[in-house]
Amino acid sequence: MKSKKLTQMVCVTVMLGLLSGCGAKEPPPETEPQPEAVVGVPVEVMSVGTEHFDKVISVAGKTAAESTVNVIAKVSGMEQIMAVNVKVGDKVSKGQVLARLNTDASSIQLSQAQLAYDDAKSNYDRSYALYEAGAVSQADMDRLQLALSNAENTLAQAQLAIDYATVTAPISGTIVSANADEGSYASASQPMFVIANVATLEVQAGVTESYINKIKKGQTVEVLVGAASAEPVNGTITEISSMMDMSTKNYPITISIDNRAGQFVDGMYAEVKIITDSANDVIVIPAQAMVNRDGNRYVYVVDNDMAREVAVTVGLNDGNFYVVEEGLTVGEQLIIKGNSDLVNGQAIVVVGGDDIVEDESDVSDDAKAPAEAADDTAGGDAA
């Protein structure tokens, strides 16, 4: 009986073992490791071409009237103002009557001078007839001639006093100051009016010795008066000093701008852009495309999805853009962004191109090496 139970237990154990073996899974075969995909550095590029390049400097100054005149009463002492015909802001023409002064005293002086002249003239004429007859000496005639001349001068002065009582504009322009009120008194010590010709304004500025021989009188420049307009206007260099201003170390220049439309007023800040050098059909690249290393300048161009390092020689520049004299060929794809940490032969991925943004935050520190042309500020030049 016991052997029968033992036999049954062995059979059950064997069957459980067989069932367990049938449900087991085989382990998956081992796979070989896959190589990592190469990821290129994202960059932006521009196509290398030729264009015209102007080197431009900026100088600054303030607008001023081309001519300003103080209108002073031509009186001895003081004369009462009888009428004032203009006010500040009025435009006037040369010869226009601005004011009239009292002429009572001048009229009396004129009458007296006229009587004195008539008397001297009569005496001279009578004596001259006697002189021809030999009854009057030459010495007497000389004294009569002198008396007539003095009387004539006194009469002319009296007439001038009457004329000066009418105060007129010596130039055409705008009344910018008026110190004359009807009933008050005018004197030769204080201007009654100030007239400025603001139809033409001038900007006084200066350039350094680096550029004094690169500009010329009559040259057209661009003038921006930001307080009055967002658009620049054309101006003309009218004066270039040959003597340095020792206080600023600049050579003074004068720029004239047309203001007949009355767009600008005296005293406004103006920025003037002047072309000092030009070049035609040259390769021009942005400063951010260059990396400076060991005193040399390098750029990267696209070569079979890799960055190829190229040494370049540059010439004219304005600090933001450079003319490339050697190293680049028209048609090459120049890397202009994402180049700061590139190395020769590194894989790249072009993600944009031909959009050059002048943003100093995108320019590598290496590319911010001192420009070949110095920047100057107000009263001087700024590249």
C-alpha positions in Angstrom: 0.0 0.0 0.0 2.8 2.4 0.9 4.7 1.5 -2.3 1.6 2.4 -4.3 1.3 5.9 -2.7 5.0 6.4 -3.2 4.7 5.6 -6.9 1.8 8.1 -7.3 3.8 10.9 -5.7 6.7 10.3 -8.0 4.5 10.5 -11.0 2.9 13.7 -9.9 6.3 15.3 -9.3 7.5 14.2 -12.8 4.3 15.6 -14.4 4.7 19.0 -12.6 8.3 19.1 -13.8 7.3 18.5 -17.4 4.5 21.1 -17.3 6.9 23.7 -15.8 9.4 23.0 -18.6 6.8 23.4 -21.3 5.8 27.0 -20.1 9.3 28.5 -19.8 10.5 31.1 -22.4 13.9 31.2 -24.1 16.1 34.3 -23.3 16.3 36.9 -26.2 19.4 36.8 -28.3 22.0 39.4 -27.5 22.1 42.4 -30.0 25.1 44.4 -31.1 25.3 48.2 -29.9 24.2 50.7 -32.5 26.6 53.6 -33.4 25.4 57.1 -32.2 24.1 59.4 -34.9 26.4 62.4 -35.6 24.6 65.7 -34.8 25.9 68.9 -36.5 26.2 72.3 -34.9 23.3 74.5 -36.0 24.5 77.6 -38.0 23.2 80.4 -40.2 24.9 81.3 -43.4 25.1 83.9 -46.2 26.1 83.6 -49.8 29.3 85.4 -50.5 28.9 88.1 -53.2 30.2 91.5 -54.2 28.6 94.9 -53.6 29.4 98.6 -53.1 30.8 99.6 -49.7 30.9 103.0 -48.1 32.8 103.7 -44.9 30.7 106.2 -43.0 31.7 108.1 -39.9 29.2 110.0 -37.6 29.8 113.5 -36.2 27.5 115.4 -33.9 26.6 119.0 -33.3 23.8 121.4 -32.9 21.8 123.4 -35.4 22.3 127.1 -35.6 21.0 129.9 -37.8 23.2 130.6 -40.8 23.2 134.3 -39.7 21.9 136.2 -36.7 21.7 139.9 -36.5 21.0 142.2 -33.5 18.8 145.2 -34.5 19.9 148.2 -32.5 18.3 151.6 -32.6 20.7 154.2 -34.1 20.0 156.9 -31.7 22.1 159.2 -29.4 20.6 158.9 -25.9 17.1 157.4 -25.8 14.1 157.7 -28.0 10.5 156.7 -27.3 9.1 153.8 -29.3 5.9 155.0 -31.0 5.0 151.7 -32.8 6.1 148.1 -33.0 5.0 146.1 -36.0 6.4 142.6 -35.3 6.5 139.9 -32.6 8.7 136.9 -31.9 8.2 134.2 -34.5 7.3 136.6 -37.3 9.1 136.1 -40.6 10.4 139.4 -42.0 12.0 140.5 -45.3 15.1 142.7 -45.7 14.0 146.4 -45.4 10.7 145.6 -43.7 9.7 148.2 -41.1 9.9 146.7 -37.6 9.2 149.8 -35.4 9.0 153.6 -35.5 10.6 156.0 -33.0 9.6 159.4 -31.9 11.0 162.1 -34.3 9.9 165.3 -32.5 13.4 166.3 -31.4 15.0 165.1 -34.6 12.5 167.1 -36.7 13.5 170.3 -34.8 17.2 169.5 -35.4 16.5 168.9 -39.0 14.8 172.3 -39.4 17.6 174.1 -37.7 20.2 172.3 -39.8 18.3 173.2 -43.0 18.2 176.9 -42.0 21.9 176.9 -41.2 22.7 175.2 -44.5 20.5 177.6 -46.5 22.3 180.6 -44.8 25.8 179.2 -45.5 24.9 178.4 -49.1 23.5 182.0 -49.6 26.6 183.6 -48.1 28.9 181.4 -50.3 27.0 182.2 -53.5 27.0 186.0 -52.9 30.7 186.0 -52.0 31.6 184.0 -55.0 30.2 186.6 -57.3 32.3 189.2 -55.5 35.3 186.9 -55.5 35.1 186.7 -59.3 35.0 190.5 -59.4 38.1 190.6 -57.1 36.3 192.1 -54.1 36.7 189.0 -51.9 40.0 187.4 -51.1 40.7 183.7 -51.5 41.1 183.3 -47.8 37.5 184.6 -47.2 36.2 182.2 -49.9 38.0 179.3 -48.2 36.3 180.1 -44.9 32.9 180.3 -46.6 33.5 177.0 -48.3 34.3 175.4 -45.0 31.2 176.8 -43.3 29.1 175.5 -46.2 30.6 172.1 -45.9 30.0 171.9 -42.2 26.4 173.0 -42.6 25.9 170.4 -45.3 27.2 167.7 -43.0 25.0 168.8 -40.1 22.0 168.7 -42.4 22.9 165.2 -43.5 23.2 164.0 -39.9 19.9 165.5 -39.0 18.3 163.8 -41.9 19.8 160.4 -40.9 18.3 160.9 -37.4 14.9 161.1 -39.0 15.6 158.1 -41.2 16.9 156.0 -38.3 13.7 156.6 -36.5 12.2 154.0 -38.8 13.7 150.7 -37.7 14.0 148.2 -40.5 15.1 144.6 -40.9 18.8 144.4 -42.1 18.3 140.8 -43.3 15.4 138.4 -44.2 14.7 135.9 -41.4 12.6 135.2 -38.3 12.2 137.4 -35.2 13.7 135.3 -32.4 13.8 138.0 -29.8 12.0 141.3 -29.2 12.8 143.8 -26.5 10.6 146.6 -27.8 7.2 147.8 -26.5 5.2 150.7 -27.6 5.7 153.6 -25.2 9.0 152.3 -23.9 12.4 153.8 -24.9 15.0 152.5 -27.3 18.7 153.1 -26.8 21.9 152.1 -28.6 23.0 149.9 -25.6 20.3 147.2 -26.1 19.0 145.4 -29.2 15.4 146.0 -30.0 15.1 142.8 -32.0 17.2 139.7 -32.9 16.7 138.3 -36.4 17.9 134.9 -37.4 18.0 133.5 -40.9 16.7 130.0 -40.2 15.8 129.2 -43.8 19.3 127.7 -43.9 20.7 126.1 -40.7 24.3 125.1 -40.0 25.7 122.3 -37.9 29.0 122.9 -36.3 30.9 119.6 -35.8 34.5 118.3 -36.0 36.5 115.4 -37.4 39.7 113.8 -36.3 43.0 114.1 -38.2 42.3 110.6 -39.6 39.5 111.9 -41.7 40.3 115.6 -42.4 41.9 114.8 -45.7 39.1 112.4 -46.7 36.3 114.9 -46.9 35.8 118.0 -49.0 33.8 121.2 -49.3 30.6 120.7 -51.2 30.3 117.0 -50.2 26.8 115.8 -49.6 26.2 114.3 -46.2 23.2 112.8 -44.3 21.8 114.8 -41.3 19.4 113.4 -38.8 17.7 115.7 -36.4 15.9 113.2 -34.2 13.9 115.7 -32.2 12.2 116.9 -35.4 12.1 113.9 -37.7 12.9 110.2 -37.9 14.0 110.7 -41.5 17.4 112.2 -42.3 17.9 115.1 -44.8 20.7 116.0 -47.1 23.3 118.6 -46.0 26.4 120.0 -47.6 29.8 120.6 -46.1 30.5 124.3 -46.5 33.5 124.9 -44.3 36.5 122.8 -43.3 39.0 124.3 -40.9 42.7 123.7 -41.5 43.5 124.4 -37.8 42.8 121.9 -35.0 40.6 122.9 -32.1 43.0 122.1 -29.3 40.2 121.7 -26.7 38.5 118.9 -28.7 41.5 117.7 -30.8 39.2 117.9 -33.8 39.1 120.0 -37.0 36.0 122.1 -37.1 33.6 121.7 -40.0 30.3 123.3 -40.9 27.4 121.5 -42.5 24.6 123.5 -44.1 21.0 122.2 -44.4 18.0 123.6 -46.2 15.3 124.6 -43.7 12.9 126.6 -45.9 10.1 124.3 -44.8 10.7 125.4 -41.2 11.1 121.8 -40.0 14.0 122.5 -37.7 14.8 125.2 -35.1 18.0 126.6 -33.7 19.8 124.5 -31.0 18.6 121.0 -32.0 21.0 118.1 -31.7 22.0 116.7 -35.1 23.9 113.6 -36.1 25.8 113.8 -39.4 26.9 110.8 -41.4 29.9 111.4 -43.8 31.3 109.0 -46.3 35.1 109.0 -46.1 36.0 106.0 -48.3 34.2 103.9 -50.9 34.9 100.7 -52.8 33.0 99.0 -55.7 32.5 95.3 -56.4 34.0 94.1 -53.2 33.1 91.2 -50.8 31.6 92.6 -47.6 31.0 90.4 -44.5 29.6 91.2 -41.1 31.9 91.5 -38.1 30.1 88.6 -36.4 31.3 86.2 -39.1 34.9 86.6 -38.0 36.9 85.0 -35.2 40.2 86.5 -34.1 42.9 84.2 -33.0 46.6 84.8 -32.5 46.4 88.2 -34.3 44.8 86.7 -37.4 41.2 86.7 -38.6 39.3 83.6 -39.6 35.9 82.7 -41.0 34.1 79.4 -41.6 32.5 78.3 -44.8 30.3 75.3 -45.5 32.1 72.4 -47.1 30.2 69.1 -47.5 28.1 69.7 -44.3 31.3 70.6 -42.4 32.9 73.9 -41.3 36.1 74.7 -43.1 38.3 77.4 -41.5 39.6 80.1 -43.8 42.1 82.9 -43.0 41.0 86.2 -44.4 42.6 89.6 -45.0 40.3 92.6 -44.5 40.5 96.3 -45.5 37.9 99.0 -45.2 35.4 98.7 -42.4 32.9 100.6 -40.3 33.1 98.4 -37.3 30.0 96.4 -38.3 31.0 95.3 -41.8 34.4 94.5 -43.3 35.7 94.4 -46.9 37.5 91.1 -47.5 40.5 91.5 -49.7 41.7 87.9 -49.6 40.4 84.5 -48.5 36.8 84.3 -49.8 35.4 83.4 -53.2 32.1 84.6 -54.6 29.4 81.9 -54.2 30.8 80.3 -51.0 28.4 79.8 -48.1 29.8 81.9 -45.2 28.8 80.9 -41.6 27.6 84.1 -39.9 26.0 82.7 -36.7 26.9 79.8 -34.5 30.6 80.1 -35.4 32.1 81.2 -32.1 33.0 77.7 -30.9 33.5 75.9 -34.3 36.6 74.0 -35.1 37.9 73.1 -38.6 36.1 70.1 -40.0 33.3 70.1 -37.5 29.9 68.8 -38.7 27.2 71.5 -39.1 23.5 71.9 -39.8 22.4 75.0 -41.7 19.2 76.3 -40.1 19.0 79.7 -41.7 20.7 82.1 -44.0 21.2 85.5 -45.7 19.6 87.3 -42.8 22.3 89.4 -41.1 21.2 90.9 -37.9 23.4 93.6 -36.3 23.0 92.3 -32.8 26.1 92.5 -30.6 24.8 89.7 -28.4 25.2 87.4 -31.3 28.8 88.4 -32.0 31.5 86.2 -30.5 33.9 87.9 -28.1 36.8 87.1 -30.5 35.0 89.1 -33.3 34.9 92.1 -31.1 38.6 92.9 -31.6 39.4 96.6 -32.1 38.2 97.8 -35.5 40.7 99.2 -37.9 38.9 102.5 -37.8 38.5 104.3 -34.5 35.1 105.3 -33.3 34.5 108.9 -32.3 31.8 110.6 -30.3 30.0 113.9 -30.3 32.2 116.6 -31.6 34.3 113.9 -33.3 33.6 110.8 -35.3 31.7 107.6 -34.6 32.3 104.7 -37.0 
